[in-house]
Amino acid sequence: MAVHHGADRRADPRRETLSVNPFHAVADPAETMETVPPVNRLPDGPMPSETTYELVRDELMLDGNARLNLATFVTTWMEPRAEALMAECSAKNMIDKDEYPRTAELERRCVAMLADLWHAPDPQRAVGCSTTGSSEACMLAGLALKRRWTRRNADRFRTGARPNLVMGVNVQVCWEKFCNFWEVEPRTVPMEGERFHLDPQRAAELCDENTIGAVGIMGSTFDGSYEPVEELCAALDALQERTGLDVPVHVDGASGAMVAPFLDPGLVWDFRLERVASINTSGHKYGLVYPGVGWALWRDAESLPEELVFRVNYLGGEMPTFALNFSRPGAQVAAQYYTFLRLGRSGFRAVQQAARDVARSLAERIAALGDFQLLTQGDQLPVFAFTTASDVSAYNVFDVSRRLREHGWLVPAYTFPANRQDLSVLRVVCRNGFTADLADLLLDSLDRSLPELRRQPGPLERDEQKATGFHH
């Protein structure tokens, strides 16, 4: 039996009360009930956690249903065990590898798994890191391309030569940001006719001695199509034979890098091509993890200039880091590792095949309605784009998008870039969780909207920026 002798000698003798977290020291409940919290400034005092939770939760009820958001590529469903694991890791700082060495090890394993999946020459020597998403990963890849060009062309750079980056006009907006932020000239290949992404030969023609690299997109956000990365590399090989210009390729695999390896294993687009220097993907898209996690990989250490890697020791231990962000939660990295273990290759193949099956079936049935024309079939990314048929004059795609929103669906309508600004389309992104049953409901909503749309005297006046959102 324990024997107690007065006060704990280890405690501060001046303290006569327990230490209470200020979160728990709430105001009197009766007083709180009479106080309406302000909207645009901090309240004068605390509120009970239950009341605060209900207030915020009620506000969020006005958001759309994420599962019915067919505009976004981002994951909107995960297993409860994955959600629990993320909650357990949300307080871990991904950058603090000395304090959380096992989280850092999971990140390393994910990099090695992706390097193997993408056929790196030596997966254990491939260099990579996690990011907050593909936008950050693309920035890092672009920085590596620019720094490699600068090192090779130091004299030209000092005399004012402006580096450029070659890509299709259909690239995600992060590439426009990269060129703007880091003073790189964007050289874009426009769309032409029925070609809605980059043309390899046109891309090679835009390259010169100031080109830091070319970007190929595995899964265009505009229509879900793969760009011909192998043909792009072949065109650049021929360019080097003629001129001596050695232009590296970065593959933006934000979506397709987690689809093609499982559903299109014979398609050559990755590190099997020697000209491919780096690849990125979004773990929070077809990597099947909640936002935000992305991955950037380089084929070897030589592809990532050492001077871009920073080493810090003020969190304890030496930590090499290459990222635009510093502190961020380790939850998404843990969830990515969970998903890799949970599914394996055959599981990923099954999940992505199910999404592609839904996309192809839904695209065919929408085309069968007779009012629409398909641009893509959903047979590359589980994504397809369609527009109104040539004989439809009573309404346009923006009217369709508005009608579907009334049924709870978010299906974006938008115009294509140069040289196809004349073309306005709708796009459907089929993700894990968008089942065949939900596809039936979407088709039913569309079918029930058609009679009223057909009775319109003409397309409603619309502002393309306000009519609907275009989400990458």
C-alpha positions as CSV (number, residue, x, y, z in Angstrom):
1,M,0.0,0.0,0.0
2,A,1.4,3.4,-1.0
3,V,2.2,5.8,1.8
4,H,1.7,9.5,1.0
5,H,3.6,12.3,2.7
6,G,1.9,15.6,2.1
7,A,2.7,17.7,-1.1
8,D,4.6,16.4,-4.0
9,R,8.1,17.9,-3.5
10,R,8.7,18.0,-7.2
11,A,5.8,20.4,-7.8
12,D,6.2,24.2,-7.7
13,P,5.4,25.1,-4.0
14,R,3.8,28.4,-5.1
15,R,1.2,26.6,-7.2
16,E,-2.0,25.7,-5.4
17,T,-4.2,24.9,-8.4
18,L,-4.1,22.4,-11.2
19,S,-2.9,23.5,-14.6
20,V,-5.8,23.6,-17.0
21,N,-5.6,23.9,-20.8
22,P,-7.3,27.2,-21.8
23,F,-9.4,25.2,-24.3
24,H,-11.1,23.6,-21.3
25,A,-11.6,26.7,-19.3
26,V,-14.8,27.7,-21.1
27,A,-17.1,30.5,-20.0
28,D,-20.3,30.0,-18.1
29,P,-22.7,28.0,-20.5
30,A,-25.6,30.3,-19.6
31,E,-23.6,33.3,-20.6
32,T,-22.5,31.7,-23.8
33,M,-26.1,30.9,-24.8
34,E,-26.8,34.7,-24.8
35,T,-23.7,35.6,-26.7
36,V,-23.7,35.6,-30.5
37,P,-20.2,35.1,-31.8
38,P,-18.9,37.7,-34.3
39,V,-18.2,36.7,-37.9
40,N,-15.2,38.8,-38.8
41,R,-13.3,39.2,-35.6
42,L,-12.2,37.0,-32.7
43,P,-14.9,36.5,-30.0
44,D,-14.1,38.2,-26.6
45,G,-14.1,34.9,-24.8
46,P,-14.2,31.1,-25.3
47,M,-17.2,29.0,-26.2
48,P,-18.0,25.4,-25.2
49,S,-16.4,22.9,-27.7
50,E,-19.8,21.3,-28.4
51,T,-21.4,24.6,-29.3
52,T,-18.4,25.6,-31.5
53,Y,-18.5,22.2,-33.3
54,E,-22.1,22.6,-34.1
55,L,-21.8,26.1,-35.4
56,V,-18.9,25.2,-37.7
57,R,-20.6,22.0,-38.8
58,D,-23.8,23.8,-39.7
59,E,-21.9,26.3,-41.8
60,L,-20.2,23.4,-43.7
61,M,-23.5,21.7,-44.4
62,L,-23.9,24.3,-47.2
63,D,-21.0,22.9,-49.1
64,G,-21.6,20.6,-52.0
65,N,-21.5,16.8,-51.6
66,A,-17.9,15.8,-52.4
67,R,-18.9,12.4,-53.7
68,L,-21.1,14.2,-56.3
69,N,-18.3,16.5,-57.4
70,L,-17.4,15.2,-60.8
71,A,-15.2,18.3,-61.5
72,T,-12.4,17.4,-59.2
73,F,-9.7,14.8,-59.7
74,V,-9.0,14.7,-55.9
75,T,-9.9,11.7,-53.8
76,T,-13.2,12.0,-52.0
77,W,-13.5,8.7,-50.2
78,M,-11.1,6.6,-48.1
79,E,-11.6,3.6,-45.8
80,P,-12.4,4.3,-42.1
81,R,-9.2,2.7,-41.0
82,A,-7.2,5.0,-43.3
83,E,-9.0,8.0,-41.9
84,A,-8.2,6.8,-38.3
85,L,-4.5,6.4,-39.3
86,M,-4.5,9.9,-40.7
87,A,-6.0,11.3,-37.5
88,E,-3.3,9.6,-35.4
89,C,-0.6,11.1,-37.6
90,S,-2.0,14.6,-38.0
91,A,0.2,16.1,-35.2
92,K,3.4,14.7,-36.7
93,N,5.5,17.2,-38.6
94,M,6.7,15.7,-41.8
95,I,9.8,17.9,-41.9
96,D,11.0,16.8,-38.4
97,K,12.6,13.5,-39.5
98,D,14.7,13.3,-36.3
99,E,11.7,13.3,-34.0
100,Y,9.5,11.2,-36.3
101,P,12.0,8.8,-38.0
102,R,9.4,6.1,-38.8
103,T,7.2,8.6,-40.7
104,A,10.4,9.6,-42.6
105,E,11.0,5.9,-43.3
106,L,7.5,5.5,-44.7
107,E,8.2,8.5,-47.0
108,R,11.4,6.8,-48.2
109,R,9.6,3.5,-48.9
110,C,6.9,5.3,-50.9
111,V,9.6,6.9,-53.1
112,A,11.2,3.6,-53.6
113,M,7.9,1.9,-54.5
114,L,7.1,4.7,-57.0
115,A,10.6,4.5,-58.5
116,D,10.1,0.7,-59.0
117,L,6.6,1.3,-60.4
118,W,8.0,3.8,-62.9
119,H,10.9,1.7,-64.0
120,A,13.8,3.8,-62.6
121,P,17.2,2.4,-63.6
122,D,18.0,1.7,-59.9
123,P,14.9,2.2,-57.7
124,Q,17.0,2.2,-54.6
125,R,19.1,5.1,-55.9
126,A,16.3,7.2,-57.4
127,V,15.8,10.5,-55.7
128,G,12.4,11.8,-54.6
129,C,10.3,13.4,-52.0
130,S,6.7,13.9,-50.9
131,T,5.1,17.3,-51.5
132,T,1.7,18.9,-50.8
133,G,0.5,18.0,-54.2
134,S,1.5,17.9,-57.9
135,S,1.6,21.7,-58.2
136,E,4.5,21.8,-55.7
137,A,6.1,18.7,-57.3
138,C,6.0,20.4,-60.7
139,M,7.6,23.5,-59.3
140,L,10.4,21.4,-57.9
141,A,10.9,19.5,-61.2
142,G,10.9,22.8,-63.1
143,L,13.5,24.3,-60.7
144,A,15.7,21.3,-61.3
145,L,15.4,21.7,-65.0
146,K,16.2,25.4,-64.9
147,R,19.2,24.9,-62.6
148,R,20.7,22.2,-64.8
149,W,20.3,24.4,-67.8
150,T,21.9,27.3,-65.9
151,R,24.9,25.2,-65.0
152,R,25.4,24.1,-68.6
153,N,24.9,27.6,-70.0
154,A,26.4,29.9,-67.3
155,D,27.9,32.3,-69.8
156,R,24.6,32.7,-71.8
157,F,22.6,33.1,-68.6
158,R,24.9,35.9,-67.3
159,T,24.5,37.8,-70.6
160,G,20.7,37.8,-70.3
161,A,19.6,34.8,-72.2
162,R,16.1,33.9,-71.1
163,P,15.4,30.2,-70.5
164,N,12.2,28.7,-71.9
165,L,10.0,25.6,-71.3
166,V,8.1,23.8,-74.0
167,M,4.7,22.3,-73.3
168,G,1.2,21.9,-74.6
169,V,-1.3,24.7,-74.1
170,N,-3.4,22.2,-72.2
171,V,-1.0,22.1,-69.2
172,Q,-2.3,22.6,-65.7
173,V,-2.1,26.1,-64.4
174,C,0.9,25.2,-62.1
175,W,3.2,25.3,-65.1
176,E,2.0,28.8,-65.9
177,K,2.8,29.8,-62.3
178,F,6.2,28.2,-62.5
179,C,7.1,30.1,-65.6
180,N,5.8,33.3,-64.1
181,F,7.5,32.9,-60.7
182,W,10.9,31.8,-61.9
183,E,11.1,33.9,-65.0
184,V,11.0,31.2,-67.6
185,E,9.4,31.8,-71.1
186,P,6.5,29.5,-71.7
187,R,6.4,28.1,-75.2
188,T,3.1,26.3,-75.8
189,V,1.9,24.1,-78.6
190,P,-1.7,25.1,-79.3
191,M,-4.6,22.7,-80.0
192,E,-5.4,22.2,-83.6
193,G,-8.5,20.6,-85.1
194,E,-9.2,17.3,-83.3
195,R,-5.9,17.3,-81.5
196,F,-6.4,18.5,-78.0
197,H,-2.9,18.1,-76.5
198,L,0.8,18.5,-77.4
199,D,2.1,17.5,-80.9
200,P,5.6,16.0,-80.5
201,Q,7.0,17.5,-83.7
202,R,5.6,20.9,-83.0
203,A,7.1,20.8,-79.6
204,A,10.6,19.9,-80.9
205,E,10.4,22.8,-83.4
206,L,9.9,25.2,-80.4
207,C,13.1,24.1,-78.7
208,D,16.4,26.0,-78.9
209,E,19.6,26.4,-76.9
210,N,17.6,28.2,-74.2
211,T,15.1,25.4,-73.6
212,I,15.4,24.0,-70.1
213,G,13.1,21.0,-70.9
214,A,9.8,19.8,-72.4
215,V,6.7,18.7,-70.4
216,G,4.6,15.7,-71.3
217,I,1.2,15.3,-69.6
218,M,0.0,11.8,-68.7
219,G,-3.6,12.6,-68.5
220,S,-4.7,16.1,-69.8
221,T,-7.0,17.9,-67.4
222,F,-9.1,19.2,-70.3
223,D,-10.2,15.8,-71.7
224,G,-8.4,13.0,-69.9
225,S,-6.2,12.0,-72.8
226,Y,-2.5,10.8,-72.5
227,E,0.1,12.8,-74.3
228,P,2.5,10.8,-76.5
229,V,5.5,10.9,-74.3
230,E,7.4,8.3,-76.2
231,E,6.9,10.1,-79.5
232,L,8.0,13.4,-77.8
233,C,11.2,11.8,-76.6
234,A,11.8,10.4,-80.1
235,A,11.3,13.8,-81.7
236,L,13.8,15.3,-79.2
237,D,16.2,12.5,-79.9
238,A,16.1,13.4,-83.6
239,L,16.5,17.1,-82.7
240,Q,19.7,16.2,-80.8
241,E,21.0,14.2,-83.7
242,R,20.5,17.2,-86.0
243,T,21.5,20.0,-83.8
244,G,23.3,18.7,-80.7
245,L,20.6,20.1,-78.4
246,D,19.9,17.8,-75.4
247,V,16.4,18.7,-74.1
248,P,15.3,16.7,-71.0
249,V,11.7,15.7,-70.5
250,H,9.6,16.0,-67.4
251,V,6.4,13.9,-67.2
252,D,3.5,15.5,-65.4
253,G,1.7,12.3,-64.2
254,A,-0.5,14.1,-61.7
255,S,-3.3,11.6,-62.6
256,G,-2.0,9.2,-65.2
257,A,1.2,8.1,-63.4
258,M,-1.1,6.2,-61.0
259,V,-3.3,4.8,-63.8
260,A,-1.1,3.8,-66.7
261,P,1.2,1.4,-64.8
262,F,-1.7,-0.7,-63.8
263,L,-4.1,-0.5,-66.8
264,D,-1.7,0.2,-69.7
265,P,1.6,-1.6,-68.7
266,G,2.7,-1.8,-72.3
267,L,2.6,2.0,-72.8
268,V,6.1,3.4,-72.5
269,W,6.1,6.9,-70.9
270,D,8.3,6.7,-67.8
271,F,11.9,6.2,-66.8
272,R,12.3,3.5,-69.4
273,L,12.8,6.4,-71.7
274,E,16.3,7.8,-71.1
275,R,15.3,11.3,-71.9
276,V,12.7,11.4,-69.0
277,A,14.6,13.1,-66.2
278,S,11.7,13.4,-63.7
279,I,8.1,12.5,-63.0
280,N,5.5,13.8,-60.6
281,T,2.1,12.5,-59.4
282,S,-0.6,13.4,-57.0
283,G,-1.1,10.9,-54.3
284,H,-4.4,12.6,-53.6
285,K,-5.8,12.0,-57.1
286,Y,-5.6,8.4,-58.5
287,G,-3.1,7.7,-55.7
288,L,-6.3,7.3,-53.7
289,V,-5.4,9.5,-50.7
290,Y,-7.2,12.6,-49.3
291,P,-5.6,15.9,-50.2
292,G,-2.8,17.0,-50.0
293,V,0.1,14.8,-50.9
294,G,2.1,14.6,-54.1
295,W,5.4,13.0,-55.2
296,A,8.4,14.2,-57.2
297,L,11.0,11.7,-58.5
298,W,14.2,12.1,-60.5
299,R,15.7,9.2,-62.3
300,D,19.0,9.5,-60.4
301,A,21.0,11.9,-58.2
302,E,22.6,13.6,-61.2
303,S,19.1,14.8,-62.4
304,L,18.6,16.8,-59.2
305,P,21.3,19.5,-58.7
306,E,22.8,19.1,-55.2
307,E,22.7,22.8,-54.5
308,L,18.9,22.7,-54.5
309,V,18.9,20.4,-51.5
310,F,19.0,22.2,-48.1
311,R,20.3,20.7,-44.9
312,V,19.0,22.0,-41.6
313,N,19.8,20.8,-38.0
314,Y,17.7,23.1,-35.8
315,L,15.0,20.5,-35.3
316,G,17.6,18.0,-34.1
317,G,19.7,15.9,-36.5
318,E,20.7,16.9,-40.0
319,M,17.7,16.9,-42.5
320,P,18.2,17.2,-46.2
321,T,15.1,18.8,-47.7
322,F,14.0,19.9,-51.1
323,A,10.5,21.4,-51.0
324,L,8.8,24.8,-51.2
325,N,7.0,24.1,-47.9
326,F,8.6,23.3,-44.6
327,S,6.2,22.1,-41.8
328,R,3.3,19.9,-42.9
329,P,1.5,17.0,-41.4
330,G,2.7,13.4,-41.9
331,A,-0.8,12.1,-42.1
332,Q,-1.0,12.0,-45.9
333,V,2.3,10.2,-46.3
334,A,1.2,7.6,-43.7
335,A,-2.1,7.2,-45.7
336,Q,-0.2,6.8,-49.0
337,Y,1.9,4.0,-47.5
338,Y,-1.2,2.4,-46.1
339,T,-2.9,2.5,-49.5
340,F,0.2,1.0,-51.2
341,L,0.2,-1.9,-48.7
342,R,-3.5,-2.2,-48.7
343,L,-4.0,-2.6,-52.4
344,G,-0.7,-3.7,-53.9
345,R,-0.5,-3.9,-57.7
346,S,-3.5,-6.1,-58.3
347,G,-5.6,-4.0,-55.9
348,F,-4.7,-0.8,-57.7
349,R,-5.4,-2.5,-61.0
350,A,-8.9,-3.5,-59.8
351,V,-9.7,0.0,-58.5
352,Q,-8.6,1.9,-61.5
353,Q,-10.2,-0.6,-63.9
354,A,-13.5,-0.2,-62.1
355,A,-13.2,3.6,-62.5
356,R,-12.4,3.2,-66.2
357,D,-15.3,0.8,-66.8
358,V,-17.7,3.3,-65.2
359,A,-16.3,6.1,-67.4
360,R,-16.5,4.2,-70.6
361,S,-20.0,2.9,-69.9
362,L,-21.3,6.4,-68.9
363,A,-19.7,8.0,-71.9
364,E,-21.4,5.6,-74.3
365,R,-24.8,6.1,-72.7
366,I,-24.5,9.9,-72.8
367,A,-23.6,9.7,-76.5
368,A,-26.7,7.5,-77.0
369,L,-29.0,10.2,-75.8
370,G,-28.4,11.9,-79.1
371,D,-27.9,15.4,-77.9
372,F,-24.1,15.1,-77.3
373,Q,-20.9,14.4,-79.0
374,L,-18.0,12.7,-77.2
375,L,-14.5,14.2,-77.5
376,T,-12.9,11.4,-75.4
377,Q,-14.2,8.0,-74.3
378,G,-12.8,7.5,-70.8
379,D,-10.4,4.8,-72.1
380,Q,-7.2,6.5,-70.9
381,L,-7.8,8.4,-67.7
382,P,-11.2,7.5,-66.3
383,V,-12.3,10.9,-67.6
384,F,-14.2,12.0,-70.6
385,A,-15.3,15.3,-72.2
386,F,-18.3,15.9,-74.4
387,T,-20.1,18.8,-76.0
388,T,-23.5,19.4,-77.5
389,A,-24.2,17.9,-80.9
390,S,-24.0,20.1,-84.0
391,D,-27.8,20.2,-84.4
392,V,-28.5,21.3,-80.8
393,S,-29.2,25.1,-80.8
394,A,-31.7,25.5,-77.9
395,Y,-29.0,25.2,-75.1
396,N,-25.3,24.9,-74.6
397,V,-22.9,23.1,-72.2
398,F,-23.2,25.9,-69.6
399,D,-27.0,25.4,-69.4
400,V,-26.4,21.7,-68.9
401,S,-24.0,22.3,-66.1
402,R,-26.5,24.6,-64.4
403,R,-29.2,22.1,-64.7
404,L,-27.1,19.3,-63.2
405,R,-26.1,21.5,-60.3
406,E,-29.8,21.8,-59.4
407,H,-29.7,18.0,-59.0
408,G,-26.6,18.2,-56.7
409,W,-24.0,17.3,-59.4
410,L,-21.0,19.4,-60.1
411,V,-20.1,18.8,-63.8
412,P,-17.8,21.6,-65.1
413,A,-18.4,23.4,-68.4
414,Y,-15.5,25.4,-69.9
415,T,-13.9,26.5,-73.1
416,F,-10.8,25.0,-74.6
417,P,-7.6,27.1,-75.0
418,A,-5.8,28.3,-78.2
419,N,-6.5,27.4,-81.0
420,R,-9.9,25.8,-80.0
421,Q,-11.5,28.6,-78.0
422,D,-14.6,28.0,-80.1
423,L,-15.1,24.6,-78.4
424,S,-17.0,24.5,-75.0
425,V,-17.3,21.2,-73.3
426,L,-18.4,19.3,-70.2
427,R,-16.1,16.9,-68.4
428,V,-16.8,14.0,-66.0
429,V,-14.1,12.7,-63.7
430,C,-14.8,9.1,-62.5
431,R,-12.9,8.3,-59.3
432,N,-13.0,5.5,-56.8
433,G,-16.3,5.9,-55.0
434,F,-18.2,7.1,-58.1
435,T,-19.9,3.8,-58.6
436,A,-22.0,2.4,-61.5
437,D,-25.1,3.1,-59.4
438,L,-24.1,6.8,-59.0
439,A,-23.4,6.9,-62.8
440,D,-27.0,5.7,-63.3
441,L,-28.3,8.5,-61.1
442,L,-26.2,11.1,-63.0
443,L,-27.5,9.8,-66.3
444,D,-31.1,9.9,-65.0
445,S,-30.6,13.5,-63.9
446,L,-29.2,14.5,-67.3
447,D,-32.0,12.7,-69.1
448,R,-34.7,14.3,-67.0
449,S,-33.2,17.8,-67.7
450,L,-33.2,17.4,-71.5
451,P,-36.9,18.1,-72.2
452,E,-36.8,21.5,-70.5
453,L,-33.5,22.3,-72.1
454,R,-34.8,21.5,-75.5
455,R,-37.8,23.8,-75.0
456,Q,-35.5,26.8,-74.4
457,P,-35.6,29.5,-77.2
458,G,-31.8,29.5,-77.2
459,P,-28.8,29.3,-74.8
460,L,-29.2,31.5,-71.8
461,E,-27.0,34.5,-71.6
462,R,-24.0,33.3,-69.5
463,D,-20.7,34.4,-68.1
464,E,-18.3,31.6,-68.5
465,Q,-16.4,32.4,-65.4
466,K,-19.5,32.3,-63.3
467,A,-21.4,29.6,-65.0
468,T,-19.4,26.8,-63.4
469,G,-16.1,26.0,-62.0
470,F,-13.3,24.4,-63.9
471,H,-11.3,22.3,-61.4
472,H,-8.0,20.7,-62.3
